[in-house]
Amino acid sequence: MIQRSQNTVYRVNWLRARARAKRWHEEKDIVVKEMEWVIRTFRYMERGWRRRGEESGDNKPGHKAYAAKEEDRWNGWAEIAKVEFNKVTGEKKFV
């Protein structure tokens, strides 16, 4: 009787550990996707500021300069995010 209950305990613990590992892998996949979304958002904002700078025209140099500064800022954040996310994942996933 004791042998049977020990096997049951081992099986239950194994199933719990397996479920925990599956959740962990699922969470990792979600975090990697969120990293991709962050970079895409930064690139989207960069393109938006580039477009604003191009649309501001030559008669508004202050607007053009501000847009260029913001475009640079979003590009910098995207590059930093790629480097840091690659460090975290241990891969060259974000190029």
Secondary structure, 3 states (H helix, E strand, C coil): CHHHHHHHHHHHHHHHHHHHHHHHHHHHHHHHHHHHHHHHHHHHHHHHHHHHHHHCCCCCHHHHHHHHHHHHHHHHHHHHHHHHHHHHHCCCCCC
